[in-house]
Amino acid sequence: MKLYNIYKLLIITLACSQLSLAHADENRAIYDNYGYLGLGYSYVDTDISVTDLGSTSINNSLLGAVIGYQFIQNFAVEFRGYGSVSEDEIAGIDLEIESNISLLAKGILPVHQHFNVYGLVGYGTIKGSIDSISENESSFQFGVGMGINNGSPLELQVEWLRIVDDNFGLPSTNVTADSININLVYRM
């Protein structure tokens, strides 16, 4: 009788280990390194405040591309380029964020097979214009986001990024620009 229980235990153990290995292979296939590319929409809210004069807000929409590579389950690198599709006007003066080009490191925390949250940190260049005068500003960029997919190679990403926080060399001025991005990326 004891020998029968040992065989039974051995068979159950082997069956469970095979199921465990199959599940590990399935997870490994999901998190293999891969490249991805996609389209993105960015809504940028820029707040400009000047001491003793007050503050104002400029809103722009940008469309762009996302190209990235996920090296491991928890880390990817992305290059992004967005171009303006709208501008704002204040007191008859056209104000616009013309472009945002950035290189970002992405730390990923997989919450579920079809859902992840991530942090972004990197460096980018923003080109802005007032009427016909353009200026470039390079700055540190950071943010958070989440990705959702249904097991297909397509993933929907929603994120917030701080793309500018600077005074542009003027002690009484502060400019902050935050973007809300919606990206649709395809894993290759």
C-alpha positions as CSV (number, residue, x, y, z in Angstrom):
1,M,0.0,0.0,0.0
2,K,2.8,2.4,0.8
3,L,4.5,1.7,-2.5
4,Y,1.3,2.5,-4.3
5,N,1.1,5.9,-2.6
6,I,4.7,6.6,-3.5
7,Y,4.0,5.9,-7.1
8,K,0.9,8.0,-7.0
9,L,2.8,10.9,-5.4
10,L,5.6,10.5,-8.0
11,I,3.1,10.6,-10.9
12,I,1.3,13.7,-9.5
13,T,4.6,15.4,-8.9
14,L,5.8,14.7,-12.5
15,A,2.4,15.9,-13.9
16,C,2.6,19.1,-11.9
17,S,6.2,19.8,-12.9
18,Q,5.3,19.3,-16.6
19,L,2.4,21.7,-16.2
20,S,4.7,24.2,-14.5
21,L,7.3,23.9,-17.3
22,A,4.7,24.4,-19.9
23,H,3.4,27.5,-18.2
24,A,7.0,28.8,-17.9
25,D,7.6,28.3,-21.6
26,E,4.3,30.1,-22.3
27,N,5.4,33.1,-20.2
28,R,8.9,33.1,-21.7
29,A,7.3,33.3,-25.2
30,I,5.3,36.3,-24.1
31,Y,8.3,38.2,-22.7
32,D,10.8,37.5,-25.4
33,N,12.7,40.5,-26.5
34,Y,11.1,42.3,-29.5
35,G,10.9,45.5,-31.4
36,Y,7.8,47.5,-31.8
37,L,6.5,50.5,-33.7
38,G,3.3,52.5,-33.5
39,L,1.4,55.7,-33.9
40,G,0.8,58.2,-31.1
41,Y,-1.4,61.1,-30.3
42,S,-0.2,63.7,-27.8
43,Y,-2.2,66.4,-26.1
44,V,0.2,69.0,-24.7
45,D,-0.8,71.4,-22.0
46,T,1.8,74.2,-21.5
47,D,1.6,76.5,-18.5
48,I,3.5,79.8,-18.6
49,S,3.7,81.9,-15.5
50,V,5.5,85.2,-15.1
51,T,5.9,86.8,-11.7
52,D,3.7,89.9,-11.3
53,L,2.1,89.3,-14.7
54,G,0.1,86.1,-14.1
55,S,-0.1,82.8,-16.0
56,T,-1.6,81.4,-19.2
57,S,-2.1,78.0,-20.7
58,I,-1.4,76.8,-24.2
59,N,-2.9,73.6,-25.6
60,N,-1.6,71.7,-28.7
61,S,-2.2,68.4,-30.3
62,L,0.6,66.4,-31.9
63,L,0.7,63.2,-33.9
64,G,3.8,61.0,-34.2
65,A,5.6,57.7,-34.3
66,V,7.0,55.4,-31.6
67,I,9.8,53.0,-32.3
68,G,11.1,50.8,-29.5
69,Y,12.9,47.7,-28.5
70,Q,12.1,45.6,-25.3
71,F,15.3,43.9,-24.3
72,I,13.9,42.0,-21.3
73,Q,10.5,41.7,-19.6
74,N,11.1,44.8,-17.5
75,F,13.1,47.2,-19.8
76,A,12.7,48.9,-23.1
77,V,14.2,51.8,-25.0
78,E,12.0,54.1,-27.2
79,F,12.5,56.8,-29.8
80,R,9.6,59.1,-30.3
81,G,8.8,61.9,-32.7
82,Y,5.7,64.0,-32.7
83,G,4.7,66.9,-34.9
84,S,2.0,69.5,-34.4
85,V,-1.5,69.3,-35.9
86,S,-2.9,72.3,-34.0
87,E,-1.9,75.6,-32.5
88,D,-3.3,77.9,-29.9
89,E,-3.8,81.7,-30.1
90,I,-3.7,84.2,-27.3
91,A,-4.4,87.9,-28.0
92,G,-3.9,87.4,-31.7
93,I,-0.5,85.7,-31.3
94,D,-0.1,82.2,-32.6
95,L,1.5,79.9,-30.1
96,E,2.5,76.3,-31.0
97,I,4.5,73.3,-29.8
98,E,5.8,72.3,-33.3
99,S,7.6,69.1,-32.4
100,N,8.7,66.8,-29.6
101,I,11.5,64.3,-30.3
102,S,12.7,62.2,-27.4
103,L,14.8,59.1,-26.4
104,L,13.3,57.3,-23.4
105,A,14.2,54.4,-21.2
106,K,11.1,52.4,-20.1
107,G,10.9,50.4,-16.9
108,I,8.0,48.0,-17.1
109,L,6.1,46.2,-14.4
110,P,3.9,43.4,-15.8
111,V,0.8,43.3,-13.6
112,H,-0.9,40.7,-15.8
113,Q,-0.3,38.9,-19.0
114,H,-2.4,41.6,-20.8
115,F,-1.7,44.6,-18.6
116,N,1.4,46.5,-17.5
117,V,2.4,49.7,-15.9
118,Y,5.6,51.6,-16.7
119,G,7.8,54.5,-15.9
120,L,9.5,56.6,-18.6
121,V,12.7,58.7,-18.2
122,G,14.8,60.3,-20.9
123,Y,15.9,63.3,-22.8
124,G,14.0,65.2,-25.5
125,T,14.0,68.3,-27.7
126,I,10.9,70.4,-28.1
127,K,10.5,73.0,-30.8
128,G,8.0,75.8,-30.0
129,S,7.0,78.9,-31.9
130,I,5.5,82.3,-31.2
131,D,4.1,83.6,-34.5
132,S,7.0,83.0,-36.9
133,I,9.8,82.8,-34.3
134,S,10.9,79.3,-33.4
135,E,13.0,78.1,-30.5
136,N,14.3,74.6,-29.5
137,E,14.6,73.5,-25.9
138,S,16.2,70.3,-24.8
139,S,15.2,68.9,-21.4
140,F,14.9,65.9,-19.1
141,Q,11.5,64.1,-19.6
142,F,9.7,61.7,-17.3
143,G,6.3,60.1,-16.8
144,V,4.2,57.1,-16.1
145,G,1.8,55.0,-18.2
146,M,0.0,51.7,-18.7
147,G,-0.3,49.2,-21.6
148,I,-3.3,47.0,-22.4
149,N,-3.5,44.2,-24.9
150,N,-5.7,41.2,-25.6
151,G,-3.0,38.7,-26.4
152,S,-2.5,40.1,-29.9
153,P,0.6,42.0,-31.0
154,L,-1.3,45.3,-30.7
155,E,-1.1,47.2,-27.5
156,L,-2.9,50.4,-26.4
157,Q,-0.8,52.7,-24.2
158,V,-2.0,55.6,-22.2
159,E,0.5,57.8,-20.4
160,W,1.4,61.1,-18.8
161,L,4.8,62.8,-19.5
162,R,6.4,66.0,-18.1
163,I,8.2,67.2,-21.2
164,V,9.4,70.7,-20.1
165,D,10.0,72.3,-16.7
166,D,12.3,75.3,-17.3
167,N,12.6,79.1,-16.9
168,F,14.5,79.6,-20.2
169,G,17.1,81.7,-18.4
170,L,14.5,84.2,-17.1
171,P,14.4,84.2,-13.3
172,S,10.8,85.4,-13.1
173,T,9.4,82.9,-15.6
174,N,8.4,79.3,-15.3
175,V,7.2,77.1,-18.2
176,T,5.9,73.5,-17.6
177,A,4.5,71.3,-20.4
178,D,2.7,68.1,-19.7
179,S,1.5,65.6,-22.3
180,I,-1.2,63.0,-22.2
181,N,-0.3,60.4,-24.9
182,I,-2.4,57.6,-26.5
183,N,-0.2,55.2,-28.5
184,L,-1.1,52.2,-30.5
185,V,1.9,50.0,-30.9
186,Y,2.5,46.8,-32.8
187,R,5.0,44.2,-31.5
188,M,7.1,42.7,-34.3
